[in-house]
Amino acid sequence: MSTNLYAHARFRLAGDSGLLVEYGDGIDPEVNARVRAMDMVLASHPLKGVREVTPTYRSLLILYDPLQTDPDHLSQELVGLENRLGEITIPPPDTVEIPVCYGGDHGPDIEHVAQTNGLAVEDVIRLHSETVYSIYMIGFTPGFCFLGGLPDALHTPRLETPRMRVPEGSVGIANAQTGIYPLTSPGGWQLIGRTPLRLFAPEKGNPFIYKTGDSIRFVPIPPERYAEQIRKQEGP
């Protein structure tokens, strides 16, 4: 068993209508598997008064109606549901390939990442793109995927001063994490590249091309192919 996985869930209040259920500490596949399994149990065995369940790296945030239930009652029910974890089979992940144009205007911080870690830019691209990442959680903005598995050699602190505007599709690094900005937004991650894919399409029935638990593989592409894919998406 992982040393990061708690023997028993820990409960914390989150305001007057939220309960945070923690299953471990750190970015850990076994901890996240417990989170995902409990999320699936709650989907198949909904609890009275629960309005929303949000999985994260190591915990579940449960929002509830305080007129229908309370933290003590919810905690007891959740402990009982843990007995059903043996019934849950987590489906194998789908692997989604994300084309990325690294460096240049699309990745203005890639040289900083390289210098910080004593690498050449080519090494940053190779290390970042040869790894298959797990999506531990989705949040911050719709479709922003937080990915675990970033090689130690690429760990780089966030920007000291966040940008007010990070372009849609930017791929970044923050400490031990990597991720993709699906929408233009403020952000403090080190930007190393950009994908031409549209990662959030609210007009579609399923607006996302990936989900929590899927795997991501980044595929380096040249600027010409990036521009070509952007033109295709924009249409005539």
C-alpha positions as CSV (number, residue, x, y, z in Angstrom):
1,M,0.0,0.0,0.0
2,S,1.2,3.5,-0.8
3,T,2.6,5.4,2.2
4,N,0.6,8.4,1.0
5,L,-2.7,6.6,1.3
6,Y,-4.6,7.1,4.6
7,A,-5.8,4.0,6.4
8,H,-9.1,5.8,6.9
9,A,-10.8,8.8,5.2
10,R,-10.3,12.1,7.0
11,F,-13.2,14.6,7.0
12,R,-13.0,18.4,7.0
13,L,-15.7,21.0,6.9
14,A,-15.8,23.2,3.8
15,G,-18.0,26.1,4.6
16,D,-21.6,25.6,5.8
17,S,-22.6,23.2,3.0
18,G,-19.5,21.4,2.0
19,L,-17.5,18.4,3.3
20,L,-14.0,17.6,2.2
21,V,-13.1,13.9,2.3
22,E,-9.4,13.3,2.1
23,Y,-8.0,9.9,1.2
24,G,-4.2,10.6,1.2
25,D,-1.4,13.0,0.7
26,G,0.5,14.1,-2.3
27,I,0.3,13.3,-6.0
28,D,0.0,9.5,-5.9
29,P,-1.7,7.1,-8.3
30,E,-3.1,4.8,-5.5
31,V,-4.6,7.8,-3.6
32,N,-6.2,9.1,-6.8
33,A,-7.5,5.6,-7.6
34,R,-9.3,5.6,-4.2
35,V,-10.8,9.1,-5.0
36,R,-12.0,7.9,-8.4
37,A,-13.5,4.7,-6.9
38,M,-15.4,6.6,-4.3
39,D,-16.6,9.0,-6.9
40,M,-18.0,6.1,-8.9
41,V,-19.6,4.6,-5.8
42,L,-21.4,7.8,-5.0
43,A,-22.5,8.0,-8.7
44,S,-24.2,4.6,-8.4
45,H,-25.4,5.1,-4.8
46,P,-26.4,8.8,-4.5
47,L,-26.8,10.1,-0.9
48,K,-29.8,12.1,0.1
49,G,-29.0,15.8,0.2
50,V,-25.8,15.6,-1.9
51,R,-25.9,18.2,-4.6
52,E,-22.4,17.8,-6.2
53,V,-19.3,15.7,-5.9
54,T,-16.0,17.0,-7.2
55,P,-12.9,14.7,-7.3
56,T,-9.4,16.1,-6.9
57,Y,-5.9,14.7,-6.6
58,R,-6.5,13.3,-3.2
59,S,-9.9,14.2,-2.0
60,L,-13.6,14.6,-2.8
61,L,-15.5,17.8,-2.2
62,I,-19.1,17.1,-1.4
63,L,-21.6,19.9,-1.6
64,Y,-24.8,19.2,0.2
65,D,-28.2,20.7,1.2
66,P,-27.9,21.5,4.9
67,L,-31.7,21.2,5.2
68,Q,-31.5,17.5,4.2
69,T,-28.3,16.2,5.7
70,D,-25.4,17.2,7.9
71,P,-21.6,16.5,8.0
72,D,-21.9,13.9,10.8
73,H,-24.5,11.9,8.9
74,L,-22.7,12.2,5.6
75,S,-19.4,11.0,7.2
76,Q,-21.1,7.9,8.6
77,E,-22.7,7.2,5.2
78,L,-19.4,7.6,3.4
79,V,-17.6,5.3,5.7
80,G,-20.3,2.7,5.0
81,L,-19.9,3.1,1.3
82,E,-16.2,2.3,1.5
83,N,-17.3,-1.3,2.0
84,R,-18.5,-1.2,-1.6
85,L,-15.1,-0.3,-3.1
86,G,-14.5,-4.0,-3.9
87,E,-17.5,-3.8,-6.3
88,I,-15.9,-1.1,-8.3
89,T,-13.7,-1.7,-11.3
90,I,-12.0,1.4,-12.6
91,P,-12.1,1.3,-16.4
92,P,-8.7,1.3,-18.2
93,P,-7.8,4.8,-19.3
94,D,-8.2,6.2,-22.8
95,T,-5.0,7.7,-24.2
96,V,-5.5,11.1,-25.8
97,E,-2.8,12.5,-28.1
98,I,-2.3,16.3,-27.9
99,P,-0.2,17.9,-30.6
100,V,2.0,20.6,-29.2
101,C,4.2,23.2,-30.9
102,Y,7.0,23.7,-28.4
103,G,9.0,26.9,-27.8
104,G,9.0,30.2,-29.7
105,D,6.0,32.5,-29.3
106,H,3.9,29.4,-28.3
107,G,6.3,28.5,-25.4
108,P,8.0,31.6,-24.1
109,D,9.3,30.0,-20.9
110,I,10.8,26.9,-22.4
111,E,14.3,28.3,-22.3
112,H,13.9,29.2,-18.6
113,V,12.7,25.7,-17.8
114,A,15.8,24.3,-19.7
115,Q,18.2,26.7,-17.9
116,T,16.6,26.0,-14.4
117,N,17.2,22.3,-14.9
118,G,20.5,22.4,-16.7
119,L,19.0,21.1,-19.9
120,A,19.0,21.9,-23.6
121,V,15.6,23.0,-25.0
122,E,15.6,19.8,-27.1
123,D,15.9,17.8,-23.9
124,V,12.9,19.6,-22.4
125,I,10.8,18.8,-25.5
126,R,12.0,15.1,-25.5
127,L,11.4,14.6,-21.8
128,H,8.0,16.3,-21.8
129,S,6.7,14.5,-24.9
130,E,8.0,11.0,-24.2
131,T,6.0,10.7,-20.9
132,V,2.4,9.4,-20.7
133,Y,0.6,11.5,-18.1
134,S,-2.5,10.6,-16.0
135,I,-5.3,13.2,-15.6
136,Y,-5.6,13.4,-11.9
137,M,-8.3,16.1,-11.9
138,I,-10.0,18.7,-14.0
139,G,-10.7,22.2,-12.7
140,F,-9.6,25.8,-12.4
141,T,-11.3,26.5,-15.7
142,P,-13.5,24.1,-17.8
143,G,-11.3,21.4,-19.2
144,F,-8.0,22.4,-17.4
145,C,-6.4,19.0,-16.8
146,F,-3.9,18.6,-14.0
147,L,-1.4,15.9,-15.0
148,G,0.7,13.7,-12.8
149,G,4.0,12.0,-13.9
150,L,6.1,15.0,-14.9
151,P,9.7,13.9,-15.0
152,D,11.8,15.2,-12.0
153,A,14.2,16.8,-14.4
154,L,11.5,19.2,-15.6
155,H,10.2,20.4,-12.2
156,T,10.2,24.2,-12.3
157,P,8.6,26.7,-9.9
158,R,5.7,28.8,-11.1
159,L,6.2,32.4,-12.3
160,E,6.8,34.9,-9.5
161,T,4.3,37.1,-11.1
162,P,1.4,35.4,-13.0
163,R,0.4,36.5,-16.4
164,M,-2.9,38.4,-16.8
165,R,-3.5,36.6,-20.1
166,V,-2.4,33.0,-21.0
167,P,-3.5,32.1,-24.6
168,E,-5.9,29.2,-25.1
169,G,-4.2,25.9,-25.7
170,S,-1.0,26.8,-23.8
171,V,0.9,23.9,-22.2
172,G,2.6,24.7,-18.9
173,I,4.7,23.5,-16.0
174,A,4.2,24.4,-12.4
175,N,6.5,22.6,-9.9
176,A,5.8,18.8,-10.3
177,Q,2.7,19.3,-12.5
178,T,2.1,19.9,-16.2
179,G,-1.3,20.9,-17.8
180,I,-3.1,22.7,-20.6
181,Y,-5.0,25.9,-20.5
182,P,-8.2,25.2,-22.5
183,L,-9.4,28.8,-22.3
184,T,-7.6,32.2,-22.4
185,S,-7.2,33.1,-18.7
186,P,-4.7,34.5,-16.2
187,G,-2.1,32.0,-15.1
188,G,1.3,31.5,-13.4
189,W,2.6,28.3,-15.0
190,Q,5.8,28.2,-17.1
191,L,4.6,28.1,-20.7
192,I,6.6,25.6,-22.9
193,G,4.2,25.1,-25.9
194,R,0.7,25.4,-27.3
195,T,-1.7,23.0,-28.9
196,P,-4.0,23.9,-31.8
197,L,-6.7,21.6,-30.5
198,R,-9.9,23.1,-29.2
199,L,-10.2,21.5,-25.7
200,F,-13.5,23.0,-24.6
201,A,-16.5,23.2,-26.9
202,P,-19.5,24.1,-24.8
203,E,-21.9,23.8,-27.8
204,K,-21.3,20.1,-28.0
205,G,-23.1,17.4,-26.0
206,N,-19.7,16.4,-24.6
207,P,-17.6,19.6,-24.6
208,F,-14.4,17.8,-23.6
209,I,-12.0,15.5,-25.5
210,Y,-10.8,13.8,-22.3
211,K,-11.9,13.0,-18.7
212,T,-10.4,12.4,-15.3
213,G,-8.5,9.1,-15.3
214,D,-7.6,9.3,-19.0
215,S,-3.9,9.5,-20.1
216,I,-2.4,12.3,-22.2
217,R,0.5,11.9,-24.6
218,F,2.0,15.1,-26.1
219,V,3.1,14.9,-29.7
220,P,5.6,17.6,-30.9
221,I,4.6,19.4,-34.1
222,P,6.3,22.1,-36.2
223,P,5.0,25.7,-36.4
224,E,3.7,25.0,-39.9
225,R,1.5,22.1,-38.8
226,Y,0.2,24.2,-35.9
227,A,-0.8,27.0,-38.2
228,E,-2.4,24.5,-40.7
229,Q,-4.5,22.9,-37.9
230,I,-5.6,26.3,-36.7
231,R,-6.7,27.3,-40.3
232,K,-8.7,24.0,-40.6
233,Q,-10.5,24.6,-37.3
234,E,-11.4,28.2,-38.3
235,G,-12.8,27.0,-41.6
236,P,-12.9,29.0,-44.9
